[in-house]
Structure formats: structure tokens, C-alpha cells
Amino acid sequence: MESLVVYIPLLLILSSLITGLSSKSLNNFYSGIIGTFLVFIALILSVLILFDIYSHQGNIYYDNFYDWISINGLNIGIGYLIDKFSSIMLVVVLSISSVVHLYSIGYMKEEKDFKRFFSYIALFTFSMILLVLSNNLIQLFIGWEGVGLVSYLLIGFFYKKQSAIKANLKAFLINRIGDMFFILGIAMVYAAFDSFDYKTIFVNLGTMNISNLDTYFGLEYIDFACLFLFFGAMAKSAQIPLHVWLPDSMEGPTPISALIHAATMVTAGIFMVARLSPIYELALFTTDFILIIGASTALFIGIIAVFENDIKKVIAYSTISQLGYMVAALGINAYTVSFFHLYTHAFFKALLFLCAGSVIMSLHHNQDIRKMGGLRSKLPITYFSFLIGTLCIIGFPFTSGFFSKDLILEVMLYENSTISFIAYIMLLLGALVTTIYSLRLLFLVFYDEYRGGDINSISEQSKVITAPLVILSILSILSGYLIKIFIELPIFMYQAKAVYYENIIAFIKHGILSPASVTLILGFFIAKKLYKDNYKTKFIDKKFVINIISIIKSKYKFDEFFIALSNSLKYFSSFVSKKLDLGFIDSSIVNGLPKKINDVSLLLRSVSSGYLYHYAFSIVFSLVIIFGIILMRVL
């Protein structure tokens, strides 16, 4: 069974090559079918590996099948590490990718670059799989950069649109900021453990005296290394303030929005921190920092979604907010709980994006929710699918989001620290905000009357579009009932914090009576009153409320801040270049020194007259000076 691992990335590469390099004789539909079939075969193999891992409790597949670099004790190989963690992640990534491939056959059928798109998404999936299977930090980094590179190509897929070009450049540059710190973190880990290999690093953790390592600015060495690694995760997983690229990535095709947001790129940061959990458990300052960043992202980015009018961007901000929940759970070392939410979120977030794509196609690519409404009768399958996705994300009882989100709030509350309690309150408010913006989207798109003109021309899309919605709807409901795998069994290579409940019925009863259910009910009444009943309140017209809403609608001016920072750095570099480099170094040292030497040489040349009595006078004068100095020192 272990030998099947190698075939998964090979199938994805094959899919990319066949669809990307196929001749015109192979039409778009059949190239899409072939690409989808190969990804589906990879999914079947991953499911077989998952069952094998769980049927042999404690089984871990670890191997290097290629020695890439071997220099003076430095060994970097290409291999794999498959435990319960990575085997579940494999299935999640390939499940979403398979559904997105199938959906894209219908969604992208009119695009002339159809084959290029399919080649990109297969390569995108390959990069993520390489990251997930990695058994060392270098292979992880290769997959990490591969995901970043292909996301650049996919976000800018419609390269003739100026907004798409700006969006992919923005994503690329923001992620390079994170990657710079990520590389530093990898270097620090290697310097401490003399290895990039996970197994070697984790084994050495037990024997190494961490306190003997250097400190920087009052922080432990491990804290610094983990902090740099997390900065990379902040960019990749779109955490405040490096989140600004993700909403703009909606310029790419809707299927890739689903793939990026559900199971690949944005989850890479969560995966990395969870994979390196044994190290992060030693970094107390860093985990507190992670907790603050995650809770802040969950709340404040969720608020932006309440005032957004682009259907895809609302869901994008929702993604950032939900990633905040995962990051916050990482901040209290609840890695299994964070991963559980990653797992459930993948299905219902992909569902929401694909439903949004169905709506956009039916409305002739209109994305403004203010020009929608009354679509539930015209798009019944899309409506029921979107309703299921909405119920999941707000944590409605018996849905997957109910299990995973409530579990995060639960472990946060019982952490028994001041910072975790503050984070709990922020996450609880974030749950309220999630309910409001999710139901707002549902009400404005599917209820009341259509606000976009003629509704008679609107109809449900083909089965190749609706079938993935049905599949994801089922998975979104059922995925939460696998909670036992996550809270009772260790899923990592090494034991991590676990939460135990007597049975799933006890958890459901507890969840229904929890504060999260109160926020759900409150959020429902607020959303219904404001967006379905169109209730108007004078409170919104107050000046300070208008000012606050204005700040929120400007996305807290993070973009303006980065532009100002960029301009400041540009001005500073220009100043340094003109005043220091050209003004001082070039003019005074590089060019100035030869000039001074030339001046001295001209002076000496003027003294060299060629007359003998001038030279004799110079010698006598010099001797007088020398003897004068000697006499002064003697006397």
C-alpha cells in the first residue's frame, strides 16, 4: 500500500501535461474529462492509503526515494511522510480538486484557454500534494513556492483584464514578504538541529537543552524561529495584516477561488504550523502571538464581509475569518481541533464558492448582490446547496460547522488563561458576525424580488455544474460526524492536545446549550430584521456610526497603509541613493579621492621646476624642520 504514494503526484503531473500539451484533435470536453479522471484516480489512491493507515493503528509511512543534495553531512532528500494527519489532508485536497475539476468542465467550457486552465489546476494540486507529503522543510518549501507560483498564474488567468494583473501581482508580492521570513525560520531551525528532516528534528527536541540556545531581544531562539515561520503562514493563510491579497484573488475564475480558499493555498500555513507542532509547543511567546492574530482576524475581517456587495468577495472575507478560527486554535496548541475545522471548512466553503459560480453564470456574470434577489425559485438546486453551505458556516446544529466551530470555542474557553478568554470573546463575537453576513448573503441573493431586470431568462445550469453542488452538500453535512477521529485519536506523528467527550450525542447536547447557539439565534434575528424585513433604524444615521462604517468599508485602510509604507520606502531609498550614494560616496570617495590625488599631484608638479637651487633649498628647508623637531623632543 505504501508504494501507492508515489503514483499520486505522478498522476497529477500527467494530468497537467496531457491537458496542457494536447493537440487540437483532443477537444476541450475530452481533455477536461481526462484531467478530471486522473485526479479522481489519485483521490481513490489517497482513500486507500487513508484506510490502510487507520486499519493499522500507529502506522507511519516514511521514506526518501531520491537523494537530492548530499554535501558534508547535509542531506536533503525527496520523500514522503504519511501519518494520520497527512493522509486525511491528502483526501481533503484531492476531494475538493476532483469536484472543482468536474465543475470546471461546465464553468470554463466557453473559454478559449480551457486546456491551459486545466493544466494549471492540476499543477496547483500537485504542488499542494508535494507540500503535504513532504518529510523535510526543503521539500515543504518547494511545494510552498509551487503553490504560490501557480496561484499567480491562476489569479491572473484573465490576463487581458488590468484588475486581474494587479491582483496576481499583489498576491505574489505579499506572499514574498511572508516567504522571506519563512526562509529565515527554516534556516534557524536547521542551525539549531543540524537537519531539515522532520523526524530528526522531532527526535532531537527530546534530547536538546533549548535553554542553551541564544536569545534575541529577550526572546528564546525557538520563539524567534517559530515566529519567522509563522510570518510565512500569515501571508499564505491570509492573516492580519497580510490578508489583503486574498479578496483581490477573486479576479481569477470561480472554480480556482473554490480550490484556493477551500483546500489548497490558504490551508498551507495551517498545515505547516500543525506539522511542526512539537516545536511550536516550546515557543510560548509565539503561540500567544498566534492566538491574538487568529482571534483578531476572525472578528475584524468578518465585520468587513457584512458591508461587502460582491458575492465572491463576501465568501472570500468569510474564508479569512474562518482561517482566523483555525489559527487561534493553533495558538493554544489545539492542533487536532484546528485541523478538524480545516477539514469541515474545506467542503462547505468549496460548496459556497461553486454555488456563487452557478449564480454568476445564471446572471450573465453579474456579481453584485444588490442586483440579485428572488432566485430560489429559478435556481432551486443552487439555492438548497447554498442554504446547506450557509447553515454549515454559521454552525447550525447537526451540520459540520456546528461540530468544528463549537469545538474551537470549547477548547478556547477551558484553556484557563486571560489571553485565551479574551480570544474566546472575540471568536464568539466573530460567530455572531459570521451568522449576520452569511444570512445577509442568503437573503439578498435568494429572497424578496429580483432586482436585476428580467428574471424569466434565468435558469439552472447544466448537470455538470449542479452535480458537484449536490456532492459537496452531502459531504458538508456528513463530514462533521467524523469528529471522533479528531478528538479521541491522535492524528499526528506525535501526540498533541486532545479533547474527549463521552459520545457524539453528549457533544451535540452540550453544543446546543452553549453560548455559540445564543450568538446563532441573535445573529439570525438581526440578519432577518435588517436584510429580509428591511428594517430601518435611525441609529445607523448617527455620525459616529457612519464614520465607523466608513472605516470598515475601506477595509481598515490596510491597502492605503501598505501603499504609504511602499512610498515611504521608495522615498527613503531615493534619498539614500541621491544624497548618500551619489552625493557622498560617489562624489566624495569614488570620484572625490582621485580628484584630490590629482590636485596634490598638480601641486607637486608645480614645485618640480627643474632648477637645481630650488631642489637644494627644499632639502635644506626639510633638514631644518627635522632638526627642529628633534631638538624640541630632546629639550
JODAHU-V802282 format. One record per helix or strand of 3 or more residues. SS is the DSSP state (helix for helix, strand for strand). FROM is the first residue (numbers start at 1). LEN is the number of residues. If there is no record, write none. Layout:
SS;FROM;LEN  SS;FROM;LEN
This chain:
helix;2;20  helix;28;28  strand;61;11  strand;74;9  helix;84;24  helix;114;20  helix;137;19  helix;162;32  helix;198;8  helix;210;3  helix;221;16  helix;244;8  helix;254;9  helix;265;11  helix;277;4  helix;284;23  helix;311;20  helix;335;28  helix;369;3  helix;380;14  helix;400;14  helix;418;29  helix;463;25  helix;504;9  helix;515;18  helix;538;4  helix;543;11  helix;555;36  helix;592;16  helix;612;23
